[in-house]
Amino acid sequence: VYRQGWTVVNIQPLPHVDLVREMKHLHGIADSSVTAIYSSHALEHCGYGAHAADVEATLAEWFRVLKPGGALFVSVPDLSVLATLFVDPTLTPHERFHVMRMIYGGQVDAHDFHKVGFNKDILNSFLAQAGFCNVTTVRSFGLFQDTSDLVFHNKSISLNVIAKACKPGDDVVSVNLPSPTAT
């Protein structure tokens, strides 16, 4: 998804991509130089734990490049919502399969696998460990038309949060972006 004023980072060299990088390796982007980061349905593609701490490394890298007070807009599949949908006895097998793909990724290429699941508590814990604060859950960011607004069986399947990069600095930035829709 392209929008003027935003730099698109992706692991795949697609036509709209400005920087081909892993999310955890934003080399070439200076410390405290970015006003806002928008990530929709990408963080769940990172590994976790002792041998693949990609979630932690990615959040640390995002924190590194954000200006003091910079905003992180992050959307991930809400595992609590998807788990409830998956066990819903009214779903057909086809619908349940669709929910399963939202949990594990579409798996259409080597990068389209979900390696970690998030609910509000888990995501907030990772964000706090990385130094983010003032975490707010919103229904919609109002920035892009993408999977952050995906609804299935009248349920929003995305967990959308805005977090602030809480770090000292003289040049604390105030982010003035479209008002999100609160939950």
N, C-alpha and C positions, 0 to 999 in steps of 0.2 A: 504494500500500500504506500503510495507516494503522496506527500503533501509538501507544498513549498515551504521552505524554512527548516525542514527536518532533513537530517542525514540518515539514509537507510543503511543499516548494517545487517548483513546476512551471511551465513556460511556458504551459501550457493551464489554463483555469479549470474544473477538474473538481470534482465534489462534495467529495472528500476533501482538496483543496488549501487550505492556509492562506495561502500567499503566491504570487501569480502573478508570476513573475520569470524572467528568464534567469539561468542559473547564475553567469554572470560579473558580474551586477549585483545584489548583495545589499544594495542601499541600504536604510537603515532598520534594519539589523542592526549593532550597535556593534562596533568593533574588540575583539578578544580577549574575546568574550562567549559563545562557543559551546563546549560541552564536546566534542561529537562531530558529525561529518557522515557521513552514509551516502548513497552514490551507487551505484545499481545500473543498469548499462547506460545511462548518460547521457553520460559524458565523451566517448565516441566520436562524439557528435552535434556536437561542437565542431570548428571549422576549425583550421588550423595554418599556420605560415609567416608571411612578411612582411606579407601583405595580410589575413590572417584569423587572428591569433594568439589564437584563442578558448581553446585548451587552456591556454596560458600564462596568459591573463587569468583564466580560471576557477579554476585552481589558486592563483593569487595572491590572488584574492578569498576562496577557502576558507581559505587561510592567514591572511588578514587577520582574519577573524571568529573563528577558532579561538583558544581560550585557549592560553597557553604549555603545552605538553604535551598539548594536545587531540588527539583521535584522528580520523583520516580513514579511513573504511571505503569503499574504492572497488572496484567490480567492473566489468570491461569484457569484451567478447568477446575471447578469446585468439586473435589472428590466426595464431599458429604452429599451434595445434590445428586451427583452421578450415581453414587452407591444406592441412594434412595430410589432413584429412577430404575436402576438395574434390577432391583428386587420387586418392583411394582408388578403385581400379578395381572394387571390389566394390559401390560405391554405384550405385543405379539413377539414371536421369536425374531422377526426382522427388526423390529424397533429395539429390542434388547441388544441385538448385534450392533446396531448403530450406536447405542450407549457405550457398549464395550469398546468400540473404536474411539470414542471420545476419551475414554479412560486410558487406553494404551497407545493411542496415536493411530493415524491412518495407515502407516507402514507402507506408503507408496514409494519411498526411497530410503536410503541408508540413514537419513537424518530425521525421518518422520516417526520416531519412537518416543513414547513418554517413559521416562526413567524414574520419575518421582511424582507423588500425588500430594496435593495441597488442600487443606481446608484453612479456615481463617486463622486458627490457633497456630498451626504449623508454619504458615507463611509469615505471620506476625513475628514468630520466634526467630526465624531466619533473618528477617529484616532488622530486628532489634540487635541480633548478634553482629550484624554488619555495620551498625551505627546509624540506622535510620530511625526516625522518631515521627511523632504526629501522624501515625498511620490512620487513614480514614478509608472505610469501605464505602464504595459508591455503586449504584446500579449501572451507570453508564458514564464514560468519560466525555462523550460528546465531541470527540476529536476525529475519529476515523470510523468508517463503516467496515467493521471486521468481526472476528469471532468473539471479541469482548462483549458484543451485544447478542450473541447467539441464544436463542430460546428453543427449547425442545419440550413438547407436552406442557406448554404454558409455564415452564420453569426456566429461569435464567441459569445457564450451566456454567457461567463464568464468575469467578471471584475477582472483583476489580478493586484495587486499592491504590491510594495515593500516599506516598511516604516522602518525608523531607530528609535531605542529607544533613544530619545534625553534626556539624563540625565547626570548630572555631575559625574565625576569619573576619577580616575587616570589610570584605566585599560581599556581605551576605546578600544574596539575590532574592528578590520577591518575584515569584512566577505568576504572571497574569495570563492565564489560558482560559478557554471557554469554561464556564461553570459546569461542573459535573452534576449529574442527577444523583442526589443522595438516596441512600436506602432507608 
